[in-house]
Amino acid sequence: MDSSFLVYTLPNAADGEGGSHILLHPERSNWVRVNDTGLKIARALDAGASEEDVAAHLATSYRISEERARGDVSYVSGELGKACFFTRTGLKTSLKRPLKSLFFHLTERCNLACRHCYVSCPEHAGKRAKDLETAAVLRCIEELAEQGGRSVTLSGGEPLLHPELKKILIRCAPQVSVNLLTNGTLIDREWADFLADLEVGVHVQISVDGSRAEIHDAQRGKGSFDRALRAVDHLQRAGLGEKLNFCTTLMTQNLHDLKAIIHLTERLKVPLVRFLPLRHKGSAREAWDSIGSGIDVKDHEAFYRETAELEDSGACAVEVSCGLSGFILAIPEDAADDDLWCPIGKKLVVSATGDTYPCVLMMKDEYKLGNIYHDSLAALHDSRAMARLCITLINRRRKIERCSSCSWRNLCQAGCMGLALEQKGTVWDTDVFCDYRREAYEKAFARVLGLTSK
């Protein structure tokens, strides 16, 4: 092996005191838990000693039988092998990831005028709003399916205002899974029945920015809270109850209400609630002084701690996603092939004008890949711009100075690249939640080591 693994030991614990340790792969997200003896075995194997020599040394040092020593060495070697500790390929210089999903902003139109929206609706400024042409959307979906992609997200604006949404959904459903992101105010019984009757079915995300009408409606307009909750009832009655989730944007007006939103989710038997940070774009940029200036990193971190405590206590009956990118203890199965949790390179985001980007957080001219009206999906995905971005994705954890010396760099992978771009103006920095993630990893692995209860 050409470089040593990283070792995490709980502060104030020491080798030889019956402790446990986490061995972190130097290049991948893999890790293994070992005791003091396992650590000594791992270090000897890492230095190039043979299993036979390590076992002989172990038998002599601990005065145990050679058979037991060989068993201990074989076990540790096997665990390290399963976690690829004996496979070092070095830092990749290129990466092509298979295209798995598309995210469409089907229309710029919206029936609400939310102050915190990251999109500015042209109609609210007296301009003509654009819709994606149905033929172009369907061509992309068919091309995605041909390439093995299986997921499409339909957003807006408000996607239910697209004149041919039903046609798009009917064509989508047999080929890919569909996520519909909506404010919920236009979903009546007919729409709910239509969505439930689709061949594969649709997962519906409804935006909820307060646990009560006075909080939610202050951001989205009078009556929008009641209409969103009626949509939930229609969808549940139609049989889509297990395919629902709420989504909340954190802002000054609802920061005190986040726990109540979780309780509302539980009460309505919605399986999941997602919380997302407020973005300094679109309508939100114009209203920032009133909706975002009062929130800082500490507020987000306090909420992350609260959700972690809720999860630890087992008292919450719904899944809560707090929006903290880069805090994972295991790479998702669908990302195991290249050991990267970030979907960049596996997803394309299409604006209502057809312009295409690698991420919803990177919809800037400098990251534009092309346009679906002029370029095939394959050309967009295989573009030099996408290839350069995938190389950046690989290199950030090594080239960002703070990340290069951090034990958790292969797990957090330098945090969210898109969020760093929004917050710091560059992808060559980590996002603002770096310090909190470090703390969270230390606490999480302390629990893994069994040395603390919380």
Order of alpha helices (4+ residues) and beta strands (2+ residues): beta-beta-beta-alpha-alpha-alpha-beta-alpha-beta-alpha-beta-alpha-beta-alpha-alpha-beta-alpha-beta-alpha-alpha-alpha-beta-beta-beta-beta-alpha-alpha-alpha-alpha-alpha-alpha
